[in-house]
Structures are given as C-alpha cells and as structure tokens.
Amino acid sequence: MDKEQLKKIFDNPDFIPGIHNYCDRWCERCPMTSRCGSYALEQEHFSGTKDKDIENKEFWDKLGDLFSTTIELLLEMIEERSIDLSDIEPSPEEREKIKEASKENECVKMAKKYYKNVDAWFEESKAVLEQKENILKQQLEMQLPKSDPVSESAGIKDVIDVIMWHHYQIYVKLRRAVTGKLEGVPEIIADMPKDYDGSAKVALVGIDRSIAAWGAMLQHFPEKENSILDILVLLEKLRKQTEAFFPDARAFVRPGFDD
C-alpha cells in the first residue's frame, strides 16, 4: 500500500477521525466498524492473508510495509507543520524512569493482579466448567421441560468471552494511561482532552463490562460464589482507584462512541 492509498482512507468523510484510538479492538462486536478507517485499512490491506500468527510471513511482511508507509507519511506531516518532537517527547532516560514508575502505580498493580487472578480462576475451575458443559449436553439430549440448555450455553460463552477479552487489556490500557499521565502534557495542548484520560476511559469501560460479566458468571456457577466475589471485590477496588487517579476519564468523549 502506498501513501496515496493510505491518505484516501484517512481522508474518507464517512470515517470518524480517531475512533480507533479509544476502542477495545473487539471489531467482531463493534457497531462502528463502518465508520472506522482503521478497520477499513485492515480489511483492505490484510484481506486474503492466512491466520495472523507469528509464523505467518505474508501477514508480517504486509504489516512491515504498512508501518514503513505510515512512518513516511507521518514524517512528511511533521515537516509540513514544523513540529519539533524534542519539545514533546521525553528523553530515553526520562521515558525509562517513567516506565519503571508506572509499574508501581496502584492502578497498574491492581490490574496486573486482576488478570493473573482471572487466569488462575479459569485454570482452577476447569472441572466445574466441564461439569456444567456435560449437564447442559444431558439436558439437550433429554429435552427436559423448562430448560433451555442452548441459550444457557450461549450465555456462558458470551460472558466468558467478555471476561477473557478485557482481563489483560485493562492492564495494558492502564499502563498506557498511567505512563501518559506521568509524562505530563506539553503546554501547547494543556487545554485539550488528555490522551491518557481516553485510555483510562477504555479501561473503565472494560472494568464495567467485566463486573457485569462476573455477575452473570455468579448466576451460572453459584458453587463458585466465594472466588467470584473475591474477583468482583478486586474489580470494584480497581474501578474506584482508577476513577480517583483519573478523575476526568469518565467525562472523556471517545469519538463515535460517546458523542
């Protein structure tokens, strides 16, 4: 893909500028893909490739090509607008200090604890999950009255998908948000909405959805009440901690999603 093709996508008036910057990357469940230039770019540039794994040479070759084109376009824009990156970007030494400091942030540490607890919960609950699967299969075979194993199975899959999609992403988004806040904001954009609030907003949306999903899991697996409640308590603490550290995050308007 050359620069002109890339510009054509970026300049398409049907696409909402910046919509991809503050989404959860779950394109399969996103109602805004028709307004997203990033999604269109992926469909056009990567269509026809095989599974996007680390051994897929075709995918990574295309990704490298796209990266090079984007960097070229970005450098042209920087030159045209006379932007001095030294006034905006921290030095490598400062960035390393900020990176280390972000790891010790309470939001980040709590988010890391959450995703590890989720992985541990599913590992420890394999037997319970398999038992539930067998029970639903038996109900389906016996066609028991007042039972709907198909709907229940689909419901369980949905909430597990939500939990697993967000559990690590919450940590990643909060690391990005905390790092951005610690870096500070250049004076020239001090009055604008903060990018780190946008990242924190995505994390908070993920936390909200995860709380709802774990509430549903509690209904499906009442025998796991204690461990699920422990996770819900941790999520609630993480939600409050994040809102306290990013007091303006909830008010951040994500293009296309909140306006």
C-alpha positions as CSV (number, residue, x, y, z in Angstrom):
1,M,0.0,0.0,0.0
2,D,1.4,3.4,-1.0
3,K,0.9,6.8,0.6
4,E,-1.9,7.9,-1.7
5,Q,-3.9,4.8,-0.8
6,L,-3.3,5.4,2.9
7,K,-4.3,9.1,2.5
8,K,-7.5,8.1,0.7
9,I,-8.6,6.0,3.7
10,F,-7.7,8.7,6.2
11,D,-9.5,11.4,4.2
12,N,-12.7,9.5,3.7
13,P,-15.5,11.7,5.2
14,D,-17.5,8.6,6.2
15,F,-14.9,7.6,8.8
16,I,-14.9,9.2,12.2
17,P,-11.4,10.7,12.9
18,G,-9.7,9.0,15.8
19,I,-12.4,6.5,16.5
20,H,-9.9,3.7,16.6
21,N,-7.7,5.4,19.2
22,Y,-10.0,4.7,22.2
23,C,-11.8,1.5,21.3
24,D,-11.4,-2.0,22.8
25,R,-10.2,-3.5,19.5
26,W,-13.1,-6.0,19.5
27,C,-14.1,-5.4,15.9
28,E,-16.3,-8.5,15.7
29,R,-18.6,-6.9,18.3
30,C,-18.2,-3.3,17.4
31,P,-21.3,-1.5,15.9
32,M,-19.0,1.2,14.4
33,T,-16.8,-0.7,12.0
34,S,-18.4,1.0,9.0
35,R,-17.2,4.4,10.4
36,C,-13.7,3.2,11.3
37,G,-10.8,3.9,8.9
38,S,-8.5,1.6,10.9
39,Y,-11.0,-1.3,10.3
40,A,-11.2,-0.4,6.6
41,L,-7.4,-0.3,6.4
42,E,-7.1,-3.7,8.0
43,Q,-9.8,-5.2,5.7
44,E,-8.2,-3.8,2.6
45,H,-4.6,-4.4,3.5
46,F,-4.8,-7.8,5.2
47,S,-7.7,-9.5,3.3
48,G,-6.7,-12.8,1.9
49,T,-4.0,-13.4,4.4
50,K,-4.0,-16.6,6.5
51,D,-4.1,-16.7,10.3
52,K,-2.3,-13.8,11.8
53,D,0.2,-15.6,13.9
54,I,3.9,-15.1,14.3
55,E,4.7,-17.8,11.7
56,N,2.6,-16.1,9.0
57,K,5.3,-14.4,6.8
58,E,2.7,-12.9,4.5
59,F,1.0,-11.1,7.3
60,W,4.1,-9.7,8.9
61,D,5.5,-8.6,5.5
62,K,2.4,-6.6,4.9
63,L,2.5,-5.2,8.4
64,G,6.1,-4.1,7.9
65,D,5.1,-2.5,4.6
66,L,2.2,-0.6,6.2
67,F,4.5,0.5,9.0
68,S,7.0,2.0,6.6
69,T,4.4,3.8,4.6
70,T,2.8,5.2,7.8
71,I,6.1,6.4,9.1
72,E,6.9,8.1,5.8
73,L,3.5,9.8,5.8
74,L,3.9,10.9,9.4
75,L,7.4,12.4,8.8
76,E,6.0,14.4,5.9
77,M,3.2,15.7,8.1
78,I,5.7,16.7,10.9
79,E,7.9,18.5,8.4
80,E,4.9,20.3,6.8
81,R,3.7,21.5,10.2
82,S,7.1,22.4,11.5
83,I,6.6,20.2,14.6
84,D,9.6,19.9,16.9
85,L,9.4,16.5,18.6
86,S,12.1,17.4,21.1
87,D,9.5,19.7,22.8
88,I,7.0,16.9,23.2
89,E,8.8,13.6,23.6
90,P,10.7,12.9,26.8
91,S,14.3,11.8,26.6
92,P,15.0,8.0,26.5
93,E,16.3,8.3,30.1
94,E,13.2,10.1,31.3
95,R,11.0,7.6,29.5
96,E,12.7,4.7,31.2
97,K,12.2,6.3,34.6
98,I,8.5,6.9,33.8
99,K,8.1,3.3,32.6
100,E,9.5,2.0,35.9
101,A,7.4,4.4,37.9
102,S,4.2,3.3,36.1
103,K,4.8,-0.3,37.2
104,E,4.5,0.8,40.8
105,N,1.2,2.7,40.3
106,E,-1.6,1.2,42.4
107,C,-4.0,1.0,39.4
108,V,-1.4,-0.8,37.4
109,K,-0.5,-3.2,40.2
110,M,-4.2,-3.9,40.9
111,A,-4.9,-4.5,37.2
112,K,-2.0,-6.9,37.0
113,K,-3.3,-8.8,40.0
114,Y,-6.7,-8.9,38.4
115,Y,-5.6,-10.5,35.1
116,K,-3.5,-13.1,37.0
117,N,-6.4,-13.9,39.2
118,V,-8.6,-14.4,36.2
119,D,-6.2,-16.8,34.6
120,A,-5.8,-18.7,37.8
121,W,-9.6,-18.9,38.3
122,F,-10.2,-20.4,34.9
123,E,-7.3,-22.9,35.4
124,E,-8.7,-23.9,38.8
125,S,-12.3,-24.1,37.6
126,K,-11.8,-26.4,34.6
127,A,-13.6,-29.3,36.3
128,V,-16.6,-27.1,37.2
129,L,-16.8,-25.7,33.7
130,E,-16.6,-29.2,32.2
131,Q,-19.3,-30.4,34.6
132,K,-21.6,-27.6,33.5
133,E,-21.0,-28.4,29.9
134,N,-21.9,-32.1,30.5
135,I,-25.0,-31.1,32.4
136,L,-26.2,-28.9,29.5
137,K,-25.5,-31.6,27.0
138,Q,-27.6,-34.1,29.0
139,Q,-30.4,-31.5,29.2
140,L,-30.3,-31.1,25.5
141,E,-30.4,-34.8,24.8
142,M,-33.2,-35.4,27.3
143,Q,-35.2,-32.4,26.2
144,L,-36.2,-31.6,29.7
145,P,-39.1,-29.2,30.2
146,K,-38.5,-25.7,31.5
147,S,-34.8,-26.0,30.5
148,D,-33.0,-24.1,27.7
149,P,-29.5,-25.5,27.5
150,V,-28.7,-23.9,24.2
151,S,-29.4,-20.4,25.5
152,E,-27.6,-21.0,28.7
153,S,-24.6,-22.4,26.9
154,A,-24.5,-19.4,24.6
155,G,-24.9,-17.0,27.6
156,I,-22.0,-18.6,29.4
157,K,-19.8,-18.4,26.3
158,D,-20.7,-14.7,25.9
159,V,-19.7,-13.7,29.4
160,I,-16.5,-15.8,29.3
161,D,-15.6,-14.1,26.0
162,V,-16.2,-10.7,27.7
163,I,-14.0,-11.6,30.7
164,M,-11.2,-13.0,28.6
165,W,-11.2,-10.2,26.1
166,H,-10.9,-7.5,28.7
167,H,-8.9,-9.0,31.5
168,Y,-5.5,-8.3,30.1
169,Q,-6.5,-5.3,28.0
170,I,-7.5,-3.5,31.2
171,Y,-3.9,-3.8,32.4
172,V,-2.5,-2.7,29.1
173,K,-4.7,0.4,28.8
174,L,-4.0,1.4,32.4
175,R,-0.2,1.1,31.9
176,R,-0.6,3.3,28.8
177,A,-2.8,5.8,30.7
178,V,-0.5,6.0,33.8
179,T,2.6,6.3,31.6
180,G,0.9,9.2,29.7
181,K,-0.1,11.0,32.9
182,L,3.4,10.7,34.4
183,E,4.9,12.0,31.2
184,G,2.9,15.2,31.6
185,V,1.2,17.3,28.9
186,P,3.0,19.8,26.8
187,E,1.8,23.4,27.4
188,I,0.7,23.8,23.8
189,I,-2.0,21.1,24.3
190,A,-2.7,21.6,28.0
191,D,-6.3,22.7,27.5
192,M,-7.2,19.8,25.2
193,P,-8.7,16.5,26.3
194,K,-5.9,14.3,27.6
195,D,-5.0,11.1,25.7
196,Y,-4.3,9.3,29.0
197,D,-7.9,10.0,30.1
198,G,-9.1,8.4,26.9
199,S,-7.0,5.2,27.6
200,A,-8.3,5.2,31.2
201,K,-11.8,5.5,29.9
202,V,-11.3,2.4,27.7
203,A,-10.0,0.6,30.8
204,L,-13.0,1.7,32.9
205,V,-15.4,0.5,30.2
206,G,-13.6,-2.8,30.3
207,I,-13.9,-2.9,34.1
208,D,-17.7,-2.1,33.9
209,R,-18.3,-4.9,31.4
210,S,-16.2,-7.3,33.4
211,I,-18.1,-6.6,36.6
212,A,-21.3,-7.3,34.7
213,A,-19.9,-10.5,33.2
214,W,-18.7,-11.8,36.5
215,G,-22.1,-11.1,38.0
216,A,-23.6,-13.3,35.3
217,M,-20.9,-16.0,36.0
218,L,-22.1,-16.0,39.6
219,Q,-25.6,-16.8,38.4
220,H,-24.4,-19.7,36.3
221,F,-21.9,-21.0,38.8
222,P,-23.3,-20.3,42.3
223,E,-20.9,-23.0,43.7
224,K,-18.0,-20.7,42.9
225,E,-19.5,-17.8,44.8
226,N,-16.6,-17.2,47.2
227,S,-14.0,-17.0,44.4
228,I,-16.2,-15.0,42.1
229,L,-17.0,-12.5,44.9
230,D,-13.3,-12.1,45.6
231,I,-12.7,-11.2,41.9
232,L,-15.7,-8.8,42.0
233,V,-14.3,-7.0,45.1
234,L,-10.9,-6.6,43.4
235,L,-12.6,-5.2,40.3
236,E,-14.6,-2.7,42.3
237,K,-11.4,-1.6,44.1
238,L,-9.7,-1.2,40.7
239,R,-12.7,0.8,39.4
240,K,-12.6,3.2,42.3
241,Q,-8.8,3.5,42.2
242,T,-8.8,4.3,38.5
243,E,-11.6,6.9,38.9
244,A,-9.6,8.5,41.7
245,F,-6.3,8.6,39.7
246,F,-8.1,9.7,36.5
247,P,-10.9,12.0,37.8
248,D,-11.7,13.2,34.2
249,A,-11.7,9.9,32.5
250,R,-15.4,9.2,32.7
251,A,-16.1,12.6,31.1
252,F,-13.7,11.9,28.2
253,V,-15.6,11.8,24.9
254,R,-14.4,9.0,22.7
255,P,-15.1,9.9,19.0
256,G,-18.0,7.9,17.7
257,F,-18.8,6.1,20.9
258,D,-19.6,8.9,23.3
259,D,-20.7,11.8,21.1
